[in-house]
């Protein structure tokens, strides 16, 4: 420990004196200095009488100064030791309170029945012992969490959602390659749905590999040779699943796998799948892209687009009024120019559009608002149409407000392009989760840890905490 004038401590730490401000020195160095002076006096025959007198006076003066310094340093060291012990006990208590707060989170999140046993506004207190500290914990449910979230209701005309993947996604030009496709179909409705057919449009140059179908069926599809808008022939595959009487419950899915072969020139090759009922409304759009060689661009041939949506904040405390920022992302993933004529957004129940909040590179105009089935519908009519160039990434951002009870709040959006016979749909997405709120305190002596814990179906989190003395 470094000291100055036997009074000030704690400002300089470390063994090297260079770590200290000027005027600081160690207790050890002060003692060593005294020792060297004593040795010099014992060998005073090397000095003249006058020199010995001067040396004696200097030694007495330095001893008179050094003894109080050392005595003061020892007293200070004792005080510092006591202070260090106090700080250690405080730190130990703080860690104990933090551990107790985490225990509160554990009980609320994982102890069966505990959260449900709490009544809103009624404190529940109990004690635990951590690190030898007796800590009193108190939990108060401020906002009750919701039960199991209901499956979101989607566009009534769309029930089955189709996803598709391919492997490998790259290959060399002029090389015979087998491509393995996987189609996943999920029931996004809140009622059971019977699936009857699966369609797939292979890219030009691809040929279905007989006997390769696995998954929900092993039957080969019917194959029809069609011609696209560029005059290229391609295979359309259809699997008839009606005889299997396959019924998907809400949220359930099935998979169908198959293989195709092709020897291709350099470029990008995309694939499209859809299901019945729903037909093209369930379409994946051109996807499952295969890149051959090193083409100059990465876009799918022809017309293709992708629409997604997000929201911020996505998790909030139930009961509080919040402003939410939604962003619709429109990507032209094809090689042709697309023209948008309408963007429609269906807000969750309880949400209201904030006038004048629309921004982005699609439009800054306010939408027309309509109340539909207890939800506010927003329509941006784009006249003239907004062109999306190949590869363009466009956005439309706007704000809403809502004071929400605990639960999940889903959003839906549709984009109308002049080039497509159907609207592109985000499906229920950009979900806002409003959580239940429990306030907890952990007290030990005069010290208290206060925390706010958010709880929901399968979710929990420590939203914030602080310690007071």
N, C-alpha and C positions, 0 to 999 in steps of 0.2 A: 504494500500500500504506500503511495507517495504522500508526503506531508509537506507543508510549508509553514515555517516559523512555529512548528509545534501546535498549530491551531486548525488549519484548513486541510480537509481530507476528502478523498473520493473524486477528485477532479482529474487524476492521472493514474492510469493503470498500466502494468507491464513491467518487465524486468529491466528494460533498457532505459537509461536516464534520458536518452534522446527523445523518448516518447513524451517527456514532460515539458511544461512551459518553463521559461527561464525563472530561476529562483526556487525550483522544486528540487528536492534531493531525497535519498532514501535514508531511513533510520539506520540501516546497515552501514552506509557510507559515513554517517556522522560518527558512529562508534569506531570505525576503522581510522578515521582522522584523529580521534583522540588517542588511539593506540600508537600511531606514528609519532605524535608529539611527545608522548611519554618516553619512547625509545630514544629520541633525540636528547632529552634531558639526562638520561642515564649515561650518555656518552659526551657529557659536557666538557671533558678535557680537550675537545677539539676547538672550543670557543675561548675567546679572551674573557676576562672578568666582566668587561662591559657588555660583551655579547651575551654572556650567560645571564646577566641581569636583565637585559632586554628580553631574552628568551623566556626567562622565568615569569616576567610580567605578562608577556604574551600568552604563556601557557595558563596562567591564573585567570586571565581575562577570558580566554576561550573555554576553560573549564567552567567558569561561572556562567557562560552563555550556554554551553553544551548540556550541562546537567539539567537545567530547567526544560530545555528542548526535549531531551530524552524522556524526562519524567512526564512532560506534557504528551509526548507521543504515546507512551505506554497507557496513560489515562484515556487518550483518544481511541487507541486500539480497543480498549475495554468497551468504550461507548459504541464504537463501530460494531463490535461483536454482538452487543445487545440489539443494536439497530438491525443488523443482519438477521438475527433471530426473529425479530418482529416482522421484517419483510418476508422471510421464509414462511412464517405462519399465515401471513396475508395471501401470499401466492398459493400456498397449499389450499386455503379456503376457497380462493377463486377457482382453482382447478376442480375442487369438489363441487362447487356450484354449477360449473359448466357440465360436469359429468351428470349431475342430477337433472339438469335441463335436457340432456340427451336421453336420460332414462324416461323423462316425461314423453318425449317424442316416440320412444320405443313403445311405451304402454298404449299411447293413442293410436299408433299405426299397426301394432302387431298383437297386442293382448286382446284376445277374443272377448267381445262384449263390453270392454271398458268404455270406449267412446260412446256407445249407445246408452250406457248407464248414466251418463252425465245429462242433467237437465239444463236447458239454457238459463244462464244467469245465476245458477246455484253452485257455489264453490264446493269443490271436493278436496279435502286436505288429508295428507298422510305423511309419515316420516320414514326416512331411510338413513343409513349410516355409510358414509364414504370417507376413506382415509382418516377414520377416527372422528369425523365430524358428523354430528347429528343435524340433518337437513330436513326442514319442513317444506313439503311441496304442496302447492295449491293449483288446481286446474279449474277454469271457468269456461264453459262452452258459450261463445258469443254468437256464432252462427252455426246451425246444424248442417252437416254435409248432406248431400242428396244421396238417394239409394243407388242401385245399379242403373247406370245411364241407359236410356232407351236408344235402340238402334235408330240412327237418323233417317227421317223420311226423305227419300230422294224424288226427283222428277218422276211423276206417275207413269210417263211413257217409257222410262228407262228403269229396268230392274236388274238386268244382268250386266256386270262389268267384266271386260275382257282384257287380259294382259298377255304379253308375248315376249319371249326371249329366244336368242339363237346362239349356238356355239359350234364352231369358232365364229368370231365376228370379223376376222380378217383372214386373208389368204393371198397367195401369189397369183399373178395373172397366168392364164393358160395352164392351170393346174387343176386336174380333176379333184374335187373336194366334196366330202359328205358333210352336210350341215344338219345339226340336230335342233329342232324347234320344240319349244314347250309352250303350250297355251294354258293359261289359268283363267277359269271363269268363276266369278263370285257373285252371290246374290246380295245386292246392295239394298234390297227392299225390306220392309218390315213384315212381309208376309212370305210364306213358302212359294217357291216358283219351280215349275217343271220345265226342264230344258229339253228341247226337241232336236235342234240341229246346231252344228258348228261349221262355220265357213272359213276358208283360208284362200287368199289370192297370192300365189307364189309370184316372185319377180320373174320377168322374162329371162329365159335361159335355165331356169331351175326345173328339175323333174322329180316328182314324188318317187321315193324308194319303196317299192312294193314290200308289204309285210313288216313295215317299220313302226306301225302305230302301236302305242302302249298307253297305259293309264286307264281312263274310264272305259275305254273299249280297245279291242285289238283288231277290229274290222278295218279293212281298207276303205278309204273314202271313194265316193263317185268322183270322176275326173272329167271336167269339161274344158276344152281348149277355147280360149277367148282372145280377143285382140284389144289392146289398149288404145288410148288416144294418139299415141305416137306410131301406131301401126305395128306394134310388137306383139307377138303371140305369148300367152302365158297360161298356166294351168290354174283352174279354180277347183278347189277340193271341198267336198261336202260330206260330213259324217252325219248320218241319220241316227239320232239317239232316241227317237220317240218310242221304239219297241222296248227300250230299257226302262221306261217309266222313272226317269231320274228326277227326284225332287230335292231341291236345295232349300234348306231352312235359312232364315235371315242370317247373314254373315258366313254361311257355309260356302265352300268352293270345291271345284274338281279340276283335274288336270288331264290334258290330252297331249301326248308327245308323238312326234313323227320325224322322219328324216327325208332330206331331199339332196340331190346331187347336181353339180354344175361345173362346167369348165368355162371361166368367165374372163372377159377383158377388163382392163383397169376401169374402176369406177365405183359407185355406190349402188347397192341393191337393197331395197326395202320391201317389207312384207306387211300384209294387212289381214286381220282376223276379226270375225264378229260371230254373234250367236243368235239363236231364236229361242223364245220370242224376243222381239226388239229389233232384229235385223240390223241395219246400218246404224241405228241409234246406239248400238252397243259397240261400234267399231273401235278398234285400237288406233285407227288411222295408220298411215305408212310408218312402220316401226321395225324393230328387230333388224337393224341395218347391218349389212355385210359390206365391208370395205375391201376392195381388191386392188392390190398394188398401192401406189401413192398418188391418188387423184388430186387435182388442184383444189377442189373444194369438198366439203364433207356433207353436203345436203342430199336429201333423198330426191330422186328424179320426180318430176311432175309437181303436183300440188300437195302440200303437207303442212300441218300446223299443230302447235301444242299450246294448251291453255292451262295455267296453274294459278293458285291464289294463296296468299298468306295474310296473317293478321298479327298485330302487335299492340298491346301485350296479349299473350295467348293464355296466361294463367293469372287470375286475380282473386282477391278475397271477396267472398259473397257479401252482398248488401251494399257495397260501395259504388258510387257513381264514377264511371271511368269513361275516358275517350279512347276509342279503338281506331287504329289505322289499318285499312285493308288495301292490298295491292293486287291487281289483276295483271298477270304476266302473259303476254301473247308473243309466241315465237313462230316465225315462218321458217319451218325446217325443210321446206322444199325449194326447188329450183325455179318456181314460177311466182310472179307477183300476185298477192292476194289483196282483196278489197273488203274491209270491214264496214258493215252498214248498221249494226246494232250490238250493244253490250247490255245485257240484262243481269241484274244481281238481286237475289232474294235474301234479305237480311234475316237473321234469326229473330224469333219473337222477342219483343222488348227492346230491340235496337232501333234507333232513329238516325237518319242521315243528318249530318251537320252542313247546313247551307253554306255554299262558297268554298267547300273544302276540296273539290276535285282538282287534281293536278296530274301531270304526266305528259307524255308525248302523243297520246291519242286524242284527248280533249281536255279542256279546263272548264267546260260548261257544266252547270248543275243538271242532274237527271230529272226526268219526270218521276214523281213518286206516286205510288198507288198502294192502298192497303188491300192485301190479298190473303185470305185465310189467317188473319191475325198477324201477318208479317208484312213489313214494308218492302215493296218491290221497286227497284230503281231501274229506269230505262234511259240509256244514253243513245239517242237516235243520231247517227252520224251522216249528215248530209252537207256537203258531198261525202262520199265514202272515204275512209282513211286507207291509204295504200301501205301494205307491209311488203317491203322488198325482200327478195330471197336472203335468208340468214338474219333478217331484222329481229331485234328483241324490243318490243314495245310494252309500255306500262300505263296503267290507269290507277291512280291512288286517290282514296277518299277517306273521310272520317265519319264515325258514328259515335253515339253515346248511349249508355245503358247502365242502369243499376240492377244488378242481376242477383237472383237467388241462386244458391248452389246448384250446379248442374253443368251440362255440356251444351254449347250453342254452336250449331253448324251453319255454314253458309254455302250457297250454290250460285254459280254464274254460268251464263251462256253467251257464246259469241257467234254472230251470224256473218258468214262470208258469202259474197256473191257467187263464188266458185264452187261451193259445196251444196249438196241437196239437203243437208241436215245441219243443225247447229252443233258447234263444239261445246262440250259440257265439262265443267270441273268436277262433277259429282260432289257430294257433301264433303267439304274441306274447310280449311282455315278455321278450325274449331277453337272456341274460347271456353276454357274450363274455369268456372267459378267455384272456389273451394270453401269448405266450412272453416271456421276460425275458432281456435281455442287459445285463451290467454293463460299462461302459467307463470308462477313465481316459485323460486327456490330460495329459502332463507336460512342463514346460519349466523347466529349472533346478530351483529348490526349490519351484516352484508346481505344483499338480496340480488338475485339474478331474475330479470323479467324477460319473458319471451312471448312471441306470437307464433303459433304453430298452425299451418294450413293443412287441412285434412280433406280427403275426398275418396271416391271409390278407387281403390288400388293406388292412390297417390298420397304423399305427405311431404311436408317440407318445413324447415325452420325459417320463417320469413324474416325474423330479426330478433335480436336480444341485446341487452345491456346490463351491466352490473353497477349497483349503487352501494355506497358505504354510509 
